Amino acid sequence: MNRDDIHDGVEEAVGKARKAASGAFKQARSRLDGPAHRAAENAEDAYGAALKSLEGAARDRPLQVVALALGLGFIAGLLAVRRY
């Protein structure tokens, strides 16, 4: 066996491994596409529901929402000042 035979054998093995890995990746991706899309849709639905709930709360109790926002901003400001 000479160097060229070994080189050709290694190239052939690498090619087969690459082809097998590519096929396995495509199979895994096709199996995960459905659940990933469903998870994204569920997250989008949950975000929309939370936004509607917050909008309703802001309409029903605007002063409490403003007070809460001011309180959270104050706390965030205190935390930011303490870090520096």
C-alpha positions as CSV (number, residue, x, y, z in Angstrom):
1,M,0.0,0.0,0.0
2,N,1.4,3.4,-1.0
3,R,0.7,6.9,0.2
4,D,-1.8,7.6,-2.6
5,D,-3.8,4.5,-1.7
6,I,-4.0,5.6,1.9
7,H,-4.9,9.2,0.9
8,D,-7.6,8.0,-1.4
9,G,-9.0,5.7,1.3
10,V,-9.0,8.5,3.9
11,E,-10.8,10.8,1.4
12,E,-13.4,8.2,0.6
13,A,-14.0,7.6,4.3
14,V,-14.3,11.3,5.0
15,G,-16.8,11.6,2.1
16,K,-18.9,8.8,3.4
17,A,-18.9,10.2,7.0
18,R,-19.8,13.6,5.7
19,K,-22.7,12.2,3.7
20,A,-23.9,10.2,6.6
21,A,-23.7,13.2,9.0
22,S,-25.5,15.3,6.5
23,G,-28.3,12.8,6.2
24,A,-28.6,12.4,10.0
25,F,-28.7,16.2,10.4
26,K,-31.5,16.6,7.8
27,Q,-33.5,13.8,9.5
28,A,-33.1,15.5,12.9
29,R,-34.0,18.9,11.6
30,S,-37.2,17.6,9.9
31,R,-38.2,16.0,13.2
32,L,-37.6,19.1,15.2
33,D,-39.2,21.6,12.8
34,G,-42.8,20.8,13.8
35,P,-42.3,21.1,17.6
36,A,-40.2,24.2,17.2
37,H,-42.9,25.9,15.2
38,R,-45.5,24.9,17.7
39,A,-43.4,26.2,20.6
40,A,-42.9,29.5,18.8
41,E,-46.7,29.8,18.1
42,N,-47.5,29.0,21.8
43,A,-45.0,31.6,22.9
44,E,-46.5,34.2,20.6
45,D,-50.0,33.4,21.9
46,A,-48.9,33.6,25.5
47,Y,-47.2,37.0,24.7
48,G,-50.4,38.3,23.1
49,A,-52.5,37.1,26.1
50,A,-50.2,38.8,28.6
51,L,-50.2,42.0,26.6
52,K,-54.0,42.1,26.5
53,S,-54.2,41.4,30.2
54,L,-51.7,44.2,30.9
55,E,-53.7,46.6,28.7
56,G,-56.9,45.7,30.5
57,A,-55.3,46.3,33.9
58,A,-53.9,49.6,32.7
59,R,-57.4,50.7,31.6
60,D,-59.1,49.5,34.8
61,R,-56.5,50.9,37.3
62,P,-54.3,53.5,35.6
63,L,-53.1,55.1,38.8
64,Q,-51.9,51.8,40.2
65,V,-50.1,50.9,37.0
66,V,-48.3,54.2,36.9
67,A,-47.4,53.8,40.6
68,L,-46.1,50.3,39.9
69,A,-44.0,51.6,36.9
70,L,-42.6,54.4,39.0
71,G,-41.7,52.0,41.8
72,L,-40.0,49.5,39.5
73,G,-38.1,52.4,37.8
74,F,-36.9,53.6,41.2
75,I,-35.7,50.2,42.2
76,A,-33.9,49.7,38.9
77,G,-32.3,53.1,39.4
78,L,-31.1,52.1,42.9
79,L,-29.7,48.9,41.6
80,A,-27.9,50.6,38.7
81,V,-26.3,53.2,41.0
82,R,-25.0,50.6,43.5
83,R,-23.2,48.7,40.7
84,Y,-21.1,51.6,39.8
